[in-house]
Amino acid sequence: MKIPPVEVNYLKKLSSRAVAVITNLALSLILIVVGTVCFLPSAGAASGLEDRVIRKGTSKEGVSLMINVYWGAEEVLKMLDIFGQYGARATFFLGGSWADDNVSCVREIAARGHEIGSHGYFHRAHDTLDLEGNNREIGASVEFLNLIAGRPVTLFAPPSGAYNDATLEAAEGMGLKTVLWSKDTVDWRDKDAETVFRRATEGIEGGDLVLMHPMPHTVEALPRILAYYRAHGLSVIPVGENL
């Protein structure tokens, strides 16, 4: 049976409308799915790993300088002298391989009353290691630092801030607290004393954990940083006391 032209046009319009409706529904569904995925927490956050990492202390009037060390024995010794002038005590997170080559420097850090924490042994990416690998990397560092510093290590700072569940499980199994930072000077990359000073002092408040490294420009900025803290009623205390 031949369909009249009027009905043919009507069916074409109806078909076009149906396609448009289906297309719009499909696009809406895609947007909903994409939006949901974008706003979901990351795997690390969803698994609660972040809750097991310390990024800030509880002190109202104390801030802590976290010095991660895999190089710079000469700068470390200069830092010790500056800390002594200001009555400040810091926490040095030492790489085991560096400590093995600088035993006298490690002992000097401990002798001057500063805190020593583990920074792993070979500066590995801990988020790529399984439990066995994390146990080996952290454990070797802790065992060696305990031996040469003569006091138990209780803190661990993963290199580059990289960690996974196995990292935290290994650290916790050794009685270590995993510590990151609330302020980062990024002094390993930006080699400018004024930039280091600004990042270490801008918005500073009690409980902050300030990350730095033994760099010449950091040593240059350190007296100004400590003087700024003192002028603003803040004392520099080890991370362990800040917690």
Residue, then its C-alpha position, 0 to 999 in steps of 0.5 A: m500500500k502506498i503511503p500518502p506524501v503527507e504521512v511520509n513527511y510526518l513519519k520523517k519528522l517523527s523519526s528525526r525527533a526520536v533520533a534527537v531525543i535518543t541522542n540527547l539522552a545518550l549525551s546526558l548519560i555520558l555527562i553524568v557518568v564523566g562528572t561522577v568519575c571526575f568527582l570520585p575520590s582517588a584510589g589513595a584517598a578512597s582507601g584511607l591511606e592519607d589518614r595514616v600519614i601525618r602532614k601537620g603537628t599539633s603544637k600551637e607555638g612550635v614549627s618543625l623543619m624537616i631536612n631530607v638528606y641524601w647529599g650535602a654533608e658540608e651544608v648539614l654542618k653549617m645548618l647545625d651551627i646556625f641552629g645552635q645560634y638560634g637555639a633551634r632543633a630540627t629533624f633530619f630525615l637521613g637516607g641510609s646510603w648517605a648516612d653510611d658514607n657520613v657516619s661522623c656527620v650523623r653522630e654530630i647531628a645526634a650529639r647536638g640534640h637534633e632528631i633523626g628520622s629515616h628517609g629510606y636507604f637508596h631513595r627508592a620510589h616507595d609507591t612502586l615497592d611491595l611489602e617485602g621491598n618496603n620492609r627491606e628499604i625502610g628496615a635497613s635504614v632504621e637499623f643502621l641509623n639506630l646503630i650509629a645515632g645511638r637512639p631509636v628512630t621513630l619517624f619515616a619520610p618517604p622520598s618524594g612523598a611517594y607511598n602506598d599501602a605496603t609502605l605504610e604497613a611496613a613503617e607501622g610494623m616497625g613502630l614508625k610514623t610516616v610524616l610528610w609536610s605542610k609547607d615545601t620550600v622546593d629548594w632542590r629545584d628553585k635555587d634561590a634564597e629569597t624564594v626559600f625564605r618566602r615559602a618557609t615563612e608565608g602563612i606560617e603557623g604553629g604545627d607546620l612541618v616545613l620541608m627543606h634540603p641541605m642546599p647552599h641557598t637554603v643555608e643562606a636563607l636559614p638565619r632569616i627564616l629562624a629570625y622570622y619565626r622568633a619575631h612571630g613568637l614561634s619556636v623551632i622544635p623537632v617533628g616528634e615534639n610537634l606531634 
